[in-house]
Amino acid sequence: MKSRNPIRLGMVGGGKGAFIGEVHRAASKLDGKYILCAGALSSDPRKSIASGKELGLDEDRIYETFEDMILKESRRDDSIEAVSIVTPNNTHFPIAQCCLDAGLHVICDKPFTLTSAQADQLIEKARKQNLVLAVTYNYSGYPMVRQARAMIRDGEIGKIRIIQAEYAQGWLSEPIERDGHKQALWRTDPERSGMAGCVGDIGTHAYHLICFTSGLTPKSLCADVSTFVEGRKLDDNANILLRFDGNATGMIWTSQVAIGNNNGLKLRIFGDKGGIEWNQEHPNELIFSPLNQPSQKITTGSPNAKIEASSISRLPPGHPEGYLEAFANLYTEIADSIMDARVGRFANTHTNTPSGYDGKQGAIFVESVIRSSSSGSIWVNL
Ligand SMILES: NC(=O)c1ccc[n+]([C@@H]2O[C@H](COP(=O)([O-])OP(=O)(O)OC[C@H]3O[C@@H](n4cnc5c(N)ncnc54)[C@H](O)[C@@H]3O)[C@@H](O)[C@H]2O)c1
């Protein structure tokens, strides 16, 4: 097998009516580095079969369960090499464990696992077998997020003082889970979502974005977590204060009851020489405000765009790139790591690509937020 041949991919979840599986499929296709060969696409076996047929998978490679897929694929000469996990949160750990045990690379959506202890187990399994273990914190794949990261690394905003991130959505402002809304049902169910609702679902994105761009990890936090919709079992809003080493301070606001907001993920970081601002709903712009100078808009085509940003843009400046392209950037970097692993090189080669380690940090964040809020919003160490 040639080491640069497309990766044979399997998928768990992402059947008819599911959300993120379709995005993963599109992202995996964009640069031609994967071929979707097999799937266990739904918790309902009939739906899995129907969904696989609709996608044009070979009928003998459409499976009723992920266990069946992993077992039967392992007997084939042309077996899948990697699996995308796009199922509700509580299933990530057992599916990833089963994949790694079978020697398959794993691309898992966030939040990675329900606990940091589970994340540790998966990281160790992947390490021992030199398998890729990637977590799709997809916002880190935007060119302007890479630009922000590179500018901070190069000292362009100086020593970091303040980090503010918010992820505001409004779609859970009413109890739509009671009407059977597919995506709301499991996200508001502690059995399937985990110990947190909004904090795990989108707060972890904001948290990863902070760590990824700033290069800092909070050392402590203090969380005020609320459930505004009556009868809901998990949080739908949280205000979280953060403290970092070196006196930097920060805040995350995460909400799914912020009426009028869709995917309002925003990041602002201020240092002693300048500040940067990024807004996911206008992802191709980064505002840079150097001390005592006018603010500048940096785009992928600007003369001051760094190679970290321009190298992952596919289109000439002015043609909008967005969510799918950013997702595809991660898929392509993950593919490079898998291709390295094929020839015995170290698997998680891309330092940009979120890995099991980042997934574990997300689990620690969730655990810490819940520990803080359930103890009366005290400061806790991460
Ligand atoms: N990265 C992102 O921006 C992003 C966005 C949305 C969702 N997500 C994450 O992706 C995951 C899925 O979210 P979603 O919104 O697509 O959910 P969804 O409810 O739309 O889809 C989940 C799919 O998983 C299937 N499924 C459940 N258990 C299964 C099993 N044991 N075997 C096979 N299939 C099974 C369901 O039948 C369904 O097809 C969640 O962990 C979520 O947090 C990430």
The ligand as a Gaussian input file, in Angstrom:
#p B3LYP/6-31G(d) Opt

LIG

0 1
 N      -17.483000      20.165000      16.580000
 C      -18.660000      20.738000      16.549000
 O      -18.787000      21.910000      16.250000
 C      -19.878000      19.926000      16.895000
 C      -21.127000      20.363000      16.475000
 C      -22.215000      19.559000      16.769000
 C      -22.061000      18.393000      17.481000
 N      -20.844000      18.029000      17.913000
 C      -20.650000      16.790000      18.687000
 O      -20.889000      15.689000      17.814000
 C      -21.571000      14.649000      18.499000
 C      -22.885000      14.359000      17.774000
 O      -23.697000      15.520000      17.807000
 P      -24.910000      15.737000      16.764000
 O      -25.421000      17.083000      17.012000
 O      -24.498000      15.371000      15.410000
 O      -25.939000      14.666000      17.324000
 P      -27.174000      14.029000      16.552000
 O      -28.151000      13.634000      17.601000
 O      -27.621000      14.911000      15.457000
 O      -26.556000      12.715000      15.882000
 C      -26.048000      11.652000      16.632000
 C      -26.014000      10.419000      15.747000
 O      -25.373000       9.363000      16.462000
 C      -26.139000       8.162000      16.271000
 N      -25.815000       7.212000      17.342000
 C      -26.063000       7.296000      18.669000
 N      -25.571000       6.225000      19.303000
 C      -24.997000       5.441000      18.362000
 C      -24.328000       4.201000      18.377000
 N      -24.144000       3.530000      19.516000
 N      -23.899000       3.681000      17.204000
 C      -24.079000       4.338000      16.033000
 N      -24.692000       5.536000      15.949000
 C      -25.153000       6.062000      17.098000
 C      -27.561000       8.662000      16.271000
 O      -28.448000       7.682000      15.763000
 C      -27.385000       9.874000      15.363000
 O      -27.327000       9.471000      14.010000
 C      -21.739000      15.131000      19.930000
 O      -20.709000      14.644000      20.737000
 C      -21.635000      16.651000      19.813000
 O      -21.158000      17.267000      20.988000
 C      -19.750000      18.775000      17.619000

